[in-house]
Amino acid sequence: MKPVSRRQFIQKSALTLAGSLVPGALALAGTDHASPSAPAGITGRIFKNTAPNRPWKWSRPADHTVPYSDKTLMCGICPHNCLLNSGDRGICRSRVNIDGTLYTLAYGNACSVNIDPVEKKPLFHFKPATRALSIAAAGCNFRCLNCQNWQISQVMPEDVRFHTLFPEQVVAAAMEKKAVSIAYTYSEAITWFEYMMDTARQAKEKNIANLWISNGYINPAPLSELCEVLDGANVNLKTFDDAVYQKLNGGRLAPVLNTFKTLHKKNIHFEITTLVVPGYVDDAKMIQQMCKWIVDHLGPDHPLHFLRFFPQYKLDRLPPTPVSLLTQFRQIAMDCGIRYVYVGNVPGHEGNHTWCHGCGKLLVERNGYFLAQNNITDGCCKFCGTRIPGVWG
Ligand code: SF4
């Protein structure tokens, strides 16, 4: 038999998969390999883990597991729908099939804990100037080439330094620090769904709000469960081009759009963030289509944030986004009818602030993440009385 190189083997394996290879997959500690033949419509891509798989302190049987055959399981948390044999680890690296049981390895295993102003999420229309206890565990179901938090998102839970922080301890910490909310953020909380859900349920009982900062790449059943405890969200709309979604992020556009529709239907406050990456997300026509879709399907009231890109991770040779492009995109969005359009990562830009869509006056002036003035009273413009969409108080 003719020998094949590692590269040829990987390419051949990738071609046998129902979907395209997730960018960045080769950075995993294990070897990627083809899944067993998946049921129609399932595009699972899995990784043979080289580290010993065993339940440990932070393991818990995973929710939304679908038995497939004998010891093979499908994880139903996100649209990757990973089909996992015993010993296999999902694309997110934090869910493992151990001898026929799917485990999350991130439960109570927080690798990042901070108190942030809620504006940092960014959430500009949710209880301004309040504190959000922000937590993350390791793992992500995307492979963004520009990831800011790759040190925790693109690694296994065993490979990061962590705080042992079970749900009741997270809630107690939020109360002690006088945080109004808990934000599930920095990495992708979908991949540590059970940890987020148990924390969120306990937070609810103590009147602490739950904020989900996400790529929105989640299946309908877990999303519906999550919506029961959610008070606000910021969901990325990385681009409006499915090919770019695959290339830049390792995901698909359609499931993310469905997430927005569900959040809107369930009347959950959410804001949308698009990072404007030169060469990937810089087409004015695409932005116009995106904004039209937002207005047509979600209405004009969900705030949209365009963020400036700075060289990061695998895109460290790209230039920062020109400020003129962000200004242009903001204008396009407003012309399409979106009422609150922000520009982030550009200090001093008028898009840092909130302007009343009724009278045009300055409502909230921001200096970084901090408020210089706030002219919203009881959720209305103090000058003309127009109701401002959001969660105030
Ligand atoms: S959450 Fe992880 S294991 Fe589950 S389907 Fe998504 S990537 Fe795969």
Boltz pocket constraint, residues with backbone or C-beta under 6 A from the ligand:
constraints:
  - pocket:
      binder: B
      contacts: [[A, 45], [A, 75], [A, 76], [A, 77], [A, 78], [A, 79], [A, 80], [A, 81], [A, 82], [A, 89], [A, 90], [A, 91], [A, 92], [A, 93], [A, 94], [A, 95], [A, 140], [A, 141], [A, 190], [A, 191]]
      max_distance: 6.0
